[in-house]
Each structure stands twice: as C-alpha cells, then as structure tokens.
C-alpha cells in the first residue's frame, strides 16, 4: 500500500470540507498519510459571469483531472454534479459517496417561502435549472445571477442584494448553515448528481481503487449512473435547463427528470422506472422519451441561438 496518498481538490471551503471528509475516512481505515493538493480551476477564476456563458460542466474539474493524468495526485474529490458525463480517457469514477439530501433550498431575508415572496422580489441563483423552475412557480419574481461560494452568497443576501437565494441543501449542510434554511424545495427537480461526491482515479490504479472502494455507496452509485445516463443521452450542457432525480426502492430505480426552454414556456417532464441493475438503461430510455416529446427541438433552439 502507498505510504502517502495525494488528494486533488479545489480551494473553496466547501471543496476542502469534501476533500477532508474523504481524507479522514481513509486515515481512519488505513495506516497511511493523506495530503491535500489544492488546485485552482477555471471556474474559480471567473466569478463575474453565469456558468452557462463560460462553459459550465468541466469548469471546476479540468485542471484537477490534468493533474491526475500527470500523476501529480493519486485521486480527486469532486461534487458529482460538477463532473461532465464524458470522463477523459485514462480516468474513471472510482467511488460515489453516500448521497446527502439532493434537493435545493431557499434562504430568504424575511423568512418567506418561495410561494410567499412579495411580487418583484429578487431571487439569486447561478443555475438555469433552478431559474426555469422558479419561473414556472412565480413568474412575478426577478431571478438574478448569483455566483460565489456558500459564504459569499449568504453574505450578499444579508447585505440586501437579494431577497432570497437558492442553494444546494448538501452544501448548506456541509458548511453548517442548516439553521438559515427557510424552505427545502423538494417539489423542484435537483441537478444530476447533486448531493454526492465523486472520487476520480486513474484507470488501472489497483492500489487506489482498492483503498477507496469502501466509500462507494451502492444505491448512490446506481442513482448517479441513472441520472448521468439521462444527461449523456440528451447531450445537454450548462446552457440547457435540465434536472434529474433518481431514487432506489429495493430492486427498483425510479427517475424523474425534465428539460426546459430558457423562458420556462416549454417544460417537458417525465418519469421512468426499471431494475437497479439497469440503472443506465432506465435513464437513457427516459431521455429518449423526453427527446421525442419535444426535447430535441428545445436542444436545437438553444444551441442554434
């Protein structure tokens, strides 16, 4: 077994929490030193533009993956929702950790739930997926772009720049802000992979694969495979509002998902279930159904525009 394991991670407080979670789990289980290698990604450098305009998926992982391929690190810890569905040759997801609550949450300055916010209230989010779902519920609200880490977003809310903000519950919990949550938006569909961590490794690195396999959570991996297969089939990037949420019940996996145009006028939703061992097929079949129901036209419009 390796004497020292190097984990690649972004430098944000949330990313470091996630990397330390994996570091401490490995150290508890094995007599091995684990070091964090902090890497700045493109997404960390560009903070004044919406993710959809600067490339979206891959913005927070590319530089870390390059370090992994150069063998400067032994594994990488990512938020699974940040990972593109196509992984670079030579790398793979070695483990998917047990999923936290994957839903979004609303934090409002005056303690009002989404349906109770005053007309014209400003809601902050960096996600097109969240934006279109908010518009469907409350067309009278103003949705404005909000970037930055969890601390920064909450500070901007408290400074009065927004009346409410929408964040991933998993990140809010990991940063210790559960007490600030006004409402869990469990009626909205989360992002693909939201709530799970992905541990990325080099293909063929048997030592590291063996070390991290105890962190791989069976049900969470099935859900990840199902949701990512749905997204892969749609070939949707961050320019397209897409959400998917899979759950496992015994030997059944059930996925609910949607695609929308940017104005939330056309919102195509679907539900599919199958056997857990056919998780990827189930996600793919739902994507095919949604494409036939008008999803393909939405994709063509967005990418041609």
C-alpha positions as a printed Julia matrix, in Angstrom:
305×3 Matrix{Float64}:
   0.0    0.0     0.0
   1.13   3.55   -0.75
   2.69   5.41    2.2
   1.21   8.72    1.16
  -1.93   9.46   -0.84
  -2.37  12.85   -2.54
  -5.92  14.13   -2.97
  -6.56  16.84   -5.56
  -9.17  19.42   -4.61
 -10.37  22.95   -5.29
  -9.52  25.57   -2.69
 -13.03  26.66   -1.69
 -14.22  25.97    1.85
 -16.85  23.52    0.59
 -14.36  21.68   -1.66
 -11.9   21.43    1.24
 -14.65  20.1     3.53
 -15.39  17.43    0.92
 -11.73  16.52    0.42
 -11.15  16.38    4.18
 -14.19  14.12    4.56
 -12.52  11.61    2.21
  -9.06  12.18    3.74
 -10.26  11.47    7.27
 -12.25   8.41    6.19
  -9.15   6.9     4.53
  -6.92   7.74    7.5
  -9.37   6.14    9.94
  -9.4    2.93    7.93
  -5.75   2.63    6.91
  -2.33   3.48    8.34
  -1.46   5.92    5.62
  -0.71   9.64    5.35
  -3.11  11.62    3.18
  -2.18  15.03    1.77
  -4.47  17.59    0.15
  -3.17  19.21   -3.03
  -5.09  22.45   -3.68
  -5.68  23.3    -7.34
  -7.26  26.42   -8.87
  -9.73  25.71  -11.67
 -11.05  27.97  -14.41
 -14.4   28.14  -12.63
 -12.66  29.52   -9.54
 -11.03  32.32  -11.53
 -14.08  33.6   -13.41
 -16.59  34.8   -10.83
 -18.46  37.56  -12.66
 -20.2   35.56  -15.42
 -23.0   32.98  -15.46
 -21.72  29.41  -15.73
 -23.77  28.87  -18.88
 -21.81  31.61  -20.68
 -18.32  30.38  -19.78
 -18.66  26.69  -20.47
 -20.46  25.16  -17.49
 -19.61  21.5   -16.99
 -15.9   20.86  -16.56
 -15.1   24.35  -15.28
 -14.4   23.01  -11.79
 -12.67  19.74  -12.67
 -10.46  20.07  -15.79
  -7.26  21.28  -14.11
  -7.64  18.67  -11.36
  -8.13  15.89  -13.93
  -4.99  17.05  -15.76
  -3.01  16.79  -12.5
  -4.4   13.28  -12.01
  -3.33  12.24  -15.52
   0.15  13.7   -14.89
   0.3   11.59  -11.67
   0.79  14.69   -9.52
  -2.12  13.47   -7.4
  -3.49   9.98   -6.7
  -7.2   10.76   -6.62
  -9.55  13.72   -6.94
 -12.64  14.63   -4.94
 -15.38  16.49   -6.81
 -19.0   17.42   -6.3
 -20.54  14.85   -8.64
 -22.83  17.5   -10.16
 -19.73  19.4   -11.4
 -18.45  16.44  -13.42
 -19.09  16.23  -17.17
 -20.73  12.96  -18.25
 -17.8   12.25  -20.57
 -14.72  11.49  -18.49
 -11.22  11.89  -20.04
  -9.57   8.75  -21.35
  -7.44   7.15  -18.65
  -9.68   8.28  -15.77
 -12.82   6.91  -14.12
 -15.13   7.44  -11.16
 -13.78   5.03   -8.55
 -16.42   5.72   -5.91
 -19.64   7.66   -5.36
 -20.18   8.55   -1.72
 -23.49   8.18    0.13
 -25.77  10.92   -1.09
 -26.83  13.81    1.1
 -30.32  15.25    0.58
 -30.09  16.22   -3.12
 -32.71  18.96   -3.06
 -32.33  22.72   -3.33
 -33.19  25.07   -0.5
 -34.43  28.64   -0.29
 -32.88  31.09    2.15
 -34.84  34.35    2.36
 -34.05  37.51    4.28
 -37.51  37.85    5.83
 -38.24  34.16    6.36
 -40.74  33.94    3.49
 -41.16  30.74    1.47
 -40.9   30.85   -2.32
 -44.69  30.98   -2.81
 -44.99  33.81   -0.25
 -42.28  36.18   -1.54
 -43.54  39.63   -2.48
 -44.12  40.36   -6.17
 -40.9   41.59   -7.81
 -38.65  40.03   -5.16
 -35.11  39.31   -6.37
 -34.01  35.67   -6.16
 -30.35  34.78   -6.7
 -29.05  31.63   -8.38
 -26.35  30.75  -10.91
 -28.33  27.8   -12.29
 -30.58  27.79  -15.35
 -32.2   24.63  -13.95
 -33.24  26.46  -10.79
 -34.18  29.6   -12.69
 -36.75  27.97  -15.01
 -38.34  26.04  -12.15
 -38.66  29.25  -10.11
 -40.23  30.99  -13.14
 -42.8   28.21  -13.5
 -43.87  28.69   -9.89
 -43.56  32.5    -9.68
 -43.32  34.44  -12.95
 -43.6   37.67  -11.0
 -40.2   37.23   -9.32
 -36.92  38.59  -10.7
 -34.23  35.91  -10.99
 -30.7   37.36  -10.95
 -27.33  35.66  -11.41
 -25.52  34.83   -8.16
 -22.03  33.31   -8.17
 -19.55  32.58   -5.4
 -19.14  30.09   -2.57
 -21.83  29.42    0.04
 -20.45  32.06    2.46
 -20.33  34.71   -0.28
 -23.88  34.01   -1.46
 -25.3   34.2     2.06
 -23.37  37.43    2.7
 -24.8   39.01   -0.46
 -28.29  38.03    0.69
 -27.73  39.57    4.13
 -26.34  42.74    2.52
 -29.69  43.21    0.77
 -28.59  42.49   -2.8
 -31.19  39.7    -2.99
 -34.46  38.98   -1.21
 -33.83  35.22   -1.37
 -31.25  32.8    -2.73
 -31.42  29.16   -3.84
 -28.61  26.75   -2.96
 -27.97  23.01   -2.78
 -29.0   21.67    0.62
 -25.95  19.39    0.76
 -23.53  22.32    0.54
 -25.5   24.37    3.04
 -25.41  21.45    5.5
 -21.7   20.8     4.99
 -20.94  24.46    5.68
 -23.01  24.45    8.87
 -25.83  26.74    7.73
 -28.85  24.45    8.17
 -30.33  26.95   10.64
 -30.55  29.58    7.86
 -32.77  27.47    5.58
 -36.25  28.91    5.06
 -37.6   26.07    2.92
 -36.48  22.81    1.34
 -37.61  22.95   -2.3
 -38.42  19.25   -2.55
 -41.01  19.98   -5.26
 -38.21  21.11   -7.61
 -36.05  18.61   -9.52
 -32.36  18.69   -8.48
 -29.24  18.7   -10.63
 -27.77  15.46  -11.91
 -25.58  14.0    -9.14
 -26.43  16.73   -6.61
 -25.6   15.65   -3.04
 -22.96  13.01   -3.85
 -19.19  13.26   -4.03
 -17.28  11.57   -6.85
 -13.83  10.15   -6.23
 -11.99  10.15   -9.54
  -8.96   7.91  -10.1
  -6.71   6.7   -12.89
  -7.86   3.62  -14.75
  -5.67   0.66  -13.83
  -4.55   2.1   -10.48
  -5.49  -1.0    -8.48
  -3.96   0.23   -5.21
  -6.05   3.4    -5.05
  -9.16   1.63   -6.36
  -8.87  -0.91   -3.53
  -8.29   1.81   -0.92
 -11.37   3.86   -1.81
 -13.88   1.11   -2.59
 -15.28   1.2     0.97
 -16.53   4.75    0.23
 -18.6    3.6    -2.76
 -22.28   3.62   -1.77
 -24.31   1.14   -3.83
 -27.63   3.0    -4.03
 -25.98   6.39   -4.62
 -23.9    4.93   -7.45
 -27.0    3.46   -9.12
 -28.72   6.86   -8.89
 -25.63   8.59  -10.29
 -25.4    6.16  -13.2
 -29.1    6.59  -14.0
 -29.07  10.4   -13.87
 -25.79  10.74  -15.76
 -27.02   8.36  -18.48
 -30.1   10.58  -18.86
 -27.92  13.67  -19.23
 -25.46  11.94  -21.56
 -28.26  10.88  -23.91
 -29.59  14.45  -24.07
 -26.07  15.8   -24.65
 -27.09  18.74  -22.5
 -24.54  21.16  -21.1
 -24.9   24.08  -18.71
 -26.59  26.14  -21.45
 -29.69  23.92  -21.16
 -32.05  23.77  -18.16
 -32.06  20.08  -17.24
 -32.75  18.3   -13.97
 -32.92  14.65  -12.94
 -33.51  12.84   -9.67
 -33.31   9.06   -9.24
 -34.24   7.05   -6.14
 -33.77   3.38   -5.34
 -36.55   1.36   -3.72
 -35.48  -2.24   -3.2
 -34.57  -3.54   -6.65
 -36.39  -0.72   -8.45
 -34.86   2.55   -9.58
 -37.17   5.46  -10.38
 -36.06   8.62  -12.18
 -37.94  11.9   -12.6
 -36.43  14.45  -14.96
 -37.11  17.45  -17.17
 -35.8   19.67  -19.92
 -37.0   23.24  -20.5
 -36.52  26.12  -22.86
 -34.87  29.21  -21.34
 -38.16  31.05  -20.77
 -39.79  28.08  -18.97
 -42.64  28.18  -21.53
 -41.98  24.64  -22.72
 -41.2   22.34  -19.82
 -41.08  18.63  -20.65
 -41.09  16.3   -17.67
 -41.02  12.51  -17.45
 -40.86   9.58  -15.07
 -39.38   6.13  -15.65
 -38.62   3.09  -13.53
 -36.61  -0.07  -14.04
 -34.43  -2.62  -12.28
 -31.47  -1.17  -10.37
 -29.07  -3.31  -12.4
 -30.42  -1.49  -15.48
 -29.92   1.97  -13.98
 -28.14   3.41  -17.02
 -30.69   1.94  -19.43
 -33.54   3.44  -17.38
 -32.02   6.92  -17.55
 -31.32   6.56  -21.25
 -34.88   5.4   -22.02
 -36.38   8.39  -20.2
 -34.11  10.73  -22.16
 -35.27   9.16  -25.42
 -38.92   9.67  -24.42
 -38.34  13.31  -23.49
 -36.48  13.96  -26.76
 -39.44  12.58  -28.7
 -41.91  14.74  -26.74
 -40.18  17.96  -27.85
 -36.86  17.88  -26.05
 -34.92  17.63  -29.31
 -36.48  20.86  -30.6
 -35.58  22.65  -27.36
 -31.95  21.5   -27.63
 -31.72  22.58  -31.26
 -33.15  26.01  -30.49
 -30.82  26.67  -27.56
 -27.68  25.52  -29.35
 -28.53  27.32  -32.61
 -29.24  30.54  -30.74
